[in-house]
């Protein structure tokens, strides 16, 4: 069974994709930019941007009836790998116990000139 996950508590998709899709009990959360869904602003600094991106993921998970504890894997895209430590300082607070599998890459550029984008895969 397939279900599209949509919430106004996370930024709307800026392209032809869904915020999230559930397929047979697995929820795939699209890469979340650090955009505040209330006003469209992007916070300064990689720490604040990491927090906003993860809050957006949390809103989508909540809409699907899941939490951060249900995440099995994330992908973190950084505009600059030297932000790895600062990103991890915030990221680790969202996963105080069981941490998901993860990949982290430096990329040439991210949409809207942001410093970080994060996606997630969660399951029931």
N, C-alpha and C positions, 0 to 999 in steps of 0.2 A: 504494500500500500504506500502511496506517495502523497505527501501533504506539503504545501508551501507554507512557510512560517513568515508572518509579516507583523510588525509592531511599529507604532509611531514613537516608541520609546528608544528607538535606534534610528540612525539616519537612513533615509530612503536610498535605495540603490541608485547609483549614478550611471548605470548602464543596463544592458539587457540581461539582468540576473536577479535572483531572489536574495533577500536577506538570509534566508535559511530554507533548507528542504529536509523533510523527514522521509526516509525511505526504509521501510521494514524495521522501524525502531532505532535507526541510526539517524542523528541530526547532523547535517553538514551546514556549518555557519560560514557564509561567505566572508572573505577578508574584510575586516572592519577598519576603516580609517578613523582617526581620532577627531571626529566631527561631533560636536554637541548637537543632539537632535532637536533641542529646544530652540536654538537660535542660529545654528549653522556655523558657529565659530570653531576655530581650531586652537587649542591651548598651545602656549609656548613651551618648548623644551621636551626632550624625549621622555622624561619621567611622567610629565602631565599628559603627554600624548599616549603613552602606554596605558595609563590609567583610563583615559577616555575610550580608547579602543577596546579595552577589556570590559569596561562598563557597558559598552554597546553590545558586546558578545553576551554579557550577562542578561541584558534585556531580551535578546532574541532567545536565549536558553529559557528564560522565565516564561516567555510566551509559549514555548514548546513544553513547559512543565518540567524543565530540567534545571540543574545548577552546575556550578563549576566542578563539583565533585563527580559529575557524569562525563566530563571531558576525557577522552582517551588520547587525543593528539592535537597539537597546535602547530602552526607554522608562523614564524615571526619574520617579517621582512623589514630590514633596517636600511635607511639611506646611507648610514655610515656605521660600519662595524665597530668603530671606537665607542659607540653608544651602548655596546653590549652590556657592560657592567651597570650602567644607569637604568637600562631597560629591565635587567634582571632584578634590581633592587625593588622595583614596583611589582613586576610580574610575580615574584615569589610570594608576595602577600596574598595573592588570589588563590594560591595553591599551598596552604599551610601543611597539609598532610600528604595525601597521595598525589604526586605530581604526574601530569600526563607526559607521554612521549612528545618530543618536540624537535623541530628543525629550525635553524635560524640562518638567514642569508643576508648578505649585503647586496643590494640591487642598485642599478644605475639611477633610478628615479622612481618615485611613487606618485600616484594621483594627487592633485592639489598641492604638491610640494611638501607633503607631510614627511615626518621622520620615521614613522613606523606604521605597519599594517599587520594585523593578526587575524588568522582564521582558526577555526576549531572544528573537530569532529567529536560528537558526544553520542552516548548510547543509553538506552533504557536498561 
